[in-house]
Amino acid sequence: MMLNLRMAKSIMEQEDGMNHLWIQFLSEELVTIEKAEVCIELPSGLHRTPNLNGYVENETGCIVLNLSHDTDILLEIYTQTAVDFDEARIVVTFRFQDSENQWKQFNKDISVHFVSEEELEETLELDLQVIERVKELRTHAAEESNSVEFLIIQTRTYDHTDNEYAYLEKKYRVDYL
């Protein structure tokens, strides 16, 4: 398959949960493709921010790519209110024009597991490579913003509380600029 999907955390909180989805393009053949787009289908109750790479998103919410230099996409996935299911699927659709100008499409999905905040500590596994990629993109965005006169950043606000899970937040949370 041409796509590799990875989540930063193995599980997500049912309420006020946050995770990152890393979409990697693996095939060497993709370098010759110029027109491509990736669409993300989220289950009800799950939301996402605009892609962290800064790629253009069209009116349908698909991310427009030039695969001669775009190698991955990183998205923040979150819940605003409590979800009432234990597992959901995120479907990623990759569409591109081949050398004969025919549109081709591939789908790949990844499961997201939800737990209550109390259960989170018991089974949490982190993918440190995804977390490092998030940090790289944040650092790169900060460096680029130094040369921009005006920068508008839309971020979610978080309540930082001191509780028994605070160490997880400190380990995983990526500070917004």
Secondary structure, 3 states (H helix, E strand, C coil): CCEEEEECECEEECCCCEEEEEEEECCHHHHHCCCEEEEEECCCCEEECCCCCCCCECCCCCEEECCCCCCEEEEEEEECCCCCCCEEEEEEEEEEECCCCCEEEEEEEEEEEEECHHHHHHHCCECHHHHHHHHHHHHHHHHHHCCCCCCCCCCCCCCCCCCCCHHHHHHHCCCCC
